[in-house]
Amino acid sequence: MTTINEIAPDLFRLSIYVAELDMQFNHFLVRDDEPLLFHAGLKAMFPMLRDAVAQLIDPTKLRHVAWSHFESDECGGLNDWLQLAPQAQPVCTLVGKIVNVDDFAIRPALGMSADDVLVTGKYRYRFYRSPHIPHGWDAGVLFEETRKSLFCSDLFHHFGDVEPLTSSDLIEPTQAAMQQMQEGPLAGYMPYTRQTEGVLRSLADLKPDTLAVMHGSSYTGPCDQLLCDLAGVIKENFDRD
């Protein structure tokens, strides 16, 4: 089952909870003249997501499908969306377009840098590169400038079937999730480098009002402080010998 919540004006969180993993997989639809979906989702989730999107828009009218980095839960279902919506285009970082997507997808991607602006009607987007934060050389985060929503992918990942939107500090559940991951076969899933703090502080400088989190509750509140605090948590958990 897909749970739908509007977490900001025209921004809908489409959440599928997988009990075996104790984890939510969240996808975000922005309803506009040219609708945008952030996270194409796993292939197996496509039918559920399609039906959820159909409650909000005609899914064949979807125009943009975006994600942070090349990973199955971010873009596994991409070609299903492109087949369903003939005018839809993949949207990702320029590195993602060059090294992954134009070979994988049935249509070429729009590869964006921070200098590029995507206008979908009321809303304006920029992609900010964040290599290896959270994962992958191609990683980036999408920022919607009108409502100041940051689509931050696996940043602030935490477990549980949690509330759609919170103003409670996400640092504690995020740190608990990192510690849990480090004890299992997926240890080392996020590096800490000399660039990590600077990248997160540059995202904090955008002063977003909403953080759209892929796994766990999205957040509204002092997002800039939360992003700065996240740098310390990543260092504590991953900057080790």
C-alpha positions as CSV (number, residue, x, y, z in Angstrom):
1,M,0.0,0.0,0.0
2,T,1.2,3.5,-0.8
3,T,0.5,6.3,1.7
4,I,0.0,9.8,0.2
5,N,0.6,13.0,2.2
6,E,1.0,16.6,1.1
7,I,4.0,17.7,3.0
8,A,4.2,21.2,1.4
9,P,2.0,23.0,-1.1
10,D,1.8,20.8,-4.3
11,L,4.5,18.5,-2.8
12,F,3.2,14.9,-2.2
13,R,5.1,12.2,-0.4
14,L,4.3,8.7,-1.7
15,S,5.5,6.2,0.9
16,I,5.7,2.4,0.7
17,Y,6.7,0.7,4.0
18,V,8.6,-2.6,3.7
19,A,8.1,-4.3,7.1
20,E,10.9,-6.9,6.5
21,L,13.4,-4.0,6.3
22,D,11.6,-1.8,8.8
23,M,12.0,1.0,6.2
24,Q,10.0,3.4,4.2
25,F,10.7,4.0,0.5
26,N,9.5,7.6,-0.2
27,H,8.9,9.1,-3.6
28,F,7.9,12.8,-4.1
29,L,5.5,14.2,-6.7
30,V,5.3,17.9,-7.4
31,R,2.0,18.8,-9.0
32,D,2.6,21.7,-11.5
33,D,2.1,22.5,-15.2
34,E,4.9,20.0,-15.9
35,P,4.6,17.5,-13.0
36,L,7.9,16.2,-11.6
37,L,8.5,12.9,-9.8
38,F,11.6,12.6,-7.6
39,H,12.6,8.9,-7.2
40,A,11.3,6.5,-9.9
41,G,11.3,3.7,-7.3
42,L,12.2,0.0,-7.5
43,K,10.8,-1.9,-10.5
44,A,8.6,-4.0,-8.3
45,M,7.0,-0.9,-6.8
46,F,6.1,0.6,-10.1
47,P,2.4,-0.6,-10.2
48,M,1.8,0.7,-6.7
49,L,3.5,4.1,-7.4
50,R,1.6,4.5,-10.7
51,D,-1.7,4.0,-9.0
52,A,-0.7,6.5,-6.3
53,V,0.3,9.1,-8.8
54,A,-3.0,8.5,-10.6
55,Q,-4.8,9.8,-7.5
56,L,-3.0,13.1,-8.0
57,I,-2.4,13.6,-11.7
58,D,-2.9,11.7,-15.0
59,P,0.4,9.7,-14.9
60,T,0.7,9.8,-18.6
61,K,1.2,13.6,-18.3
62,L,4.3,13.3,-16.1
63,R,7.0,15.4,-17.6
64,H,10.1,14.9,-15.4
65,V,11.5,12.0,-13.4
66,A,14.5,12.9,-11.2
67,W,16.7,11.3,-8.6
68,S,20.0,11.7,-6.7
69,H,22.2,8.9,-7.7
70,F,22.1,5.7,-9.8
71,E,20.7,3.1,-7.5
72,S,17.7,0.7,-7.9
73,D,15.4,2.3,-5.4
74,E,16.1,5.7,-7.0
75,C,15.7,4.9,-10.7
76,G,15.0,1.1,-11.1
77,G,11.5,1.9,-12.4
78,L,12.6,4.8,-14.7
79,N,11.9,3.1,-18.0
80,D,8.5,2.1,-16.9
81,W,7.7,5.8,-16.2
82,L,9.2,6.8,-19.6
83,Q,7.0,4.2,-21.4
84,L,3.9,5.3,-19.6
85,A,4.5,9.1,-20.0
86,P,5.7,9.7,-23.6
87,Q,6.7,13.3,-22.8
88,A,8.6,12.5,-19.7
89,Q,12.4,13.0,-19.5
90,P,14.9,11.7,-17.0
91,V,16.6,14.5,-14.9
92,C,19.8,14.0,-13.0
93,T,23.3,15.5,-12.5
94,L,25.4,15.9,-15.6
95,V,27.8,13.2,-14.3
96,G,24.8,10.9,-13.9
97,K,23.7,11.5,-17.5
98,I,27.2,10.9,-18.9
99,V,28.3,7.8,-16.9
100,N,25.0,6.0,-16.4
101,V,21.7,7.2,-17.6
102,D,22.0,7.8,-21.3
103,D,22.9,4.1,-21.7
104,F,20.3,2.8,-19.3
105,A,17.3,4.9,-20.1
106,I,15.1,4.6,-23.3
107,R,15.4,8.4,-23.7
108,P,18.3,10.8,-23.1
109,A,18.5,12.5,-19.7
110,L,18.6,16.2,-18.9
111,G,21.9,16.4,-17.2
112,M,22.0,19.5,-14.9
113,S,24.5,21.5,-13.0
114,A,23.9,24.2,-10.4
115,D,23.9,26.8,-13.2
116,D,21.0,25.2,-15.0
117,V,17.4,25.9,-14.0
118,L,14.4,23.7,-14.7
119,V,11.1,25.6,-14.7
120,T,7.9,23.4,-14.5
121,G,5.4,26.3,-14.2
122,K,5.2,27.7,-10.7
123,Y,8.4,25.9,-9.5
124,R,12.1,26.3,-10.3
125,Y,14.7,23.6,-9.7
126,R,18.5,23.4,-9.6
127,F,20.7,20.3,-9.1
128,Y,23.6,20.7,-6.7
129,R,26.3,18.1,-7.0
130,S,27.2,16.2,-3.9
131,P,29.7,13.5,-5.0
132,H,29.6,10.4,-2.7
133,I,27.1,12.2,-0.4
134,P,25.2,10.1,0.3
135,H,26.4,7.6,-2.4
136,G,28.0,7.7,-5.8
137,W,30.2,9.9,-7.9
138,D,27.1,11.0,-9.7
139,A,25.2,12.1,-6.5
140,G,23.4,15.4,-6.3
141,V,20.4,16.9,-4.5
142,L,17.6,18.8,-6.2
143,F,16.5,22.1,-4.7
144,E,13.1,23.7,-5.6
145,E,13.7,27.5,-5.2
146,T,10.1,28.8,-5.0
147,R,9.0,26.8,-1.9
148,K,12.6,26.0,-0.8
149,S,12.2,22.3,-0.7
150,L,15.4,20.2,-0.8
151,F,15.1,16.6,-2.2
152,C,17.9,15.1,-0.2
153,S,17.7,11.4,-1.1
154,D,19.4,9.1,1.5
155,L,20.6,12.0,3.7
156,F,18.9,11.6,7.1
157,H,18.0,8.0,6.3
158,H,16.3,6.4,9.4
159,F,14.3,3.3,10.0
160,G,10.7,2.7,11.1
161,D,7.2,3.3,9.8
162,V,7.4,6.9,10.9
163,E,5.2,10.0,10.5
164,P,5.2,11.7,7.0
165,L,6.5,15.1,8.3
166,T,8.2,16.1,11.5
167,S,9.7,19.1,13.1
168,S,11.6,17.0,15.6
169,D,15.3,16.7,15.3
170,L,16.3,14.0,12.9
171,I,19.9,13.6,14.1
172,E,19.3,11.0,16.7
173,P,17.3,8.6,14.4
174,T,19.8,9.2,11.6
175,Q,22.7,8.4,13.9
176,A,21.0,5.2,15.1
177,A,20.4,4.1,11.5
178,M,24.1,4.7,10.7
179,Q,25.2,2.6,13.6
180,Q,22.7,-0.2,12.7
181,M,24.0,-0.2,9.1
182,Q,27.6,-0.3,10.2
183,E,26.9,-3.5,12.1
184,G,25.6,-5.4,9.1
185,P,26.6,-6.4,5.5
186,L,26.0,-2.9,4.1
187,A,28.7,-1.3,6.4
188,G,30.6,1.6,4.8
189,Y,27.7,2.8,2.7
190,M,28.7,6.4,3.1
191,P,32.2,7.8,3.1
192,Y,33.6,10.8,5.0
193,T,36.1,13.0,3.2
194,R,37.6,16.4,3.5
195,Q,34.7,17.7,1.2
196,T,31.8,16.3,3.3
197,E,31.4,19.2,5.7
198,G,31.8,21.8,3.0
199,V,29.2,20.2,0.7
200,L,26.6,20.0,3.6
201,R,27.3,23.6,4.6
202,S,26.8,24.7,1.1
203,L,23.4,23.0,1.1
204,A,22.6,24.6,4.5
205,D,23.3,28.0,2.8
206,L,20.3,27.4,0.6
207,K,18.2,27.6,3.8
208,P,15.6,25.1,2.7
209,D,12.2,25.1,4.5
210,T,11.5,21.4,3.9
211,L,13.7,18.3,3.6
212,A,12.2,15.6,1.5
213,V,13.8,12.4,3.0
214,M,13.8,9.2,1.0
215,H,13.8,6.8,4.0
216,G,12.0,8.1,7.0
217,S,10.1,11.3,8.0
218,S,10.5,14.4,6.0
219,Y,11.4,17.5,8.0
220,T,10.2,21.1,8.4
221,G,12.0,23.5,10.6
222,P,15.6,25.0,10.8
223,C,16.9,22.8,8.0
224,D,20.2,24.7,7.7
225,Q,21.2,23.8,11.2
226,L,20.1,20.2,10.7
227,L,22.4,19.9,7.6
228,C,25.3,21.3,9.5
229,D,24.7,18.9,12.3
230,L,24.6,16.0,9.9
231,A,28.3,16.6,8.9
232,G,29.4,15.9,12.5
233,V,27.3,12.7,12.6
234,I,28.8,11.4,9.3
235,K,32.3,12.2,10.6
236,E,31.7,10.4,13.9
237,N,30.4,7.3,12.2
238,F,32.5,7.0,9.1
239,D,35.8,8.8,9.7
240,R,37.5,5.9,11.4
241,D,40.7,3.9,10.8
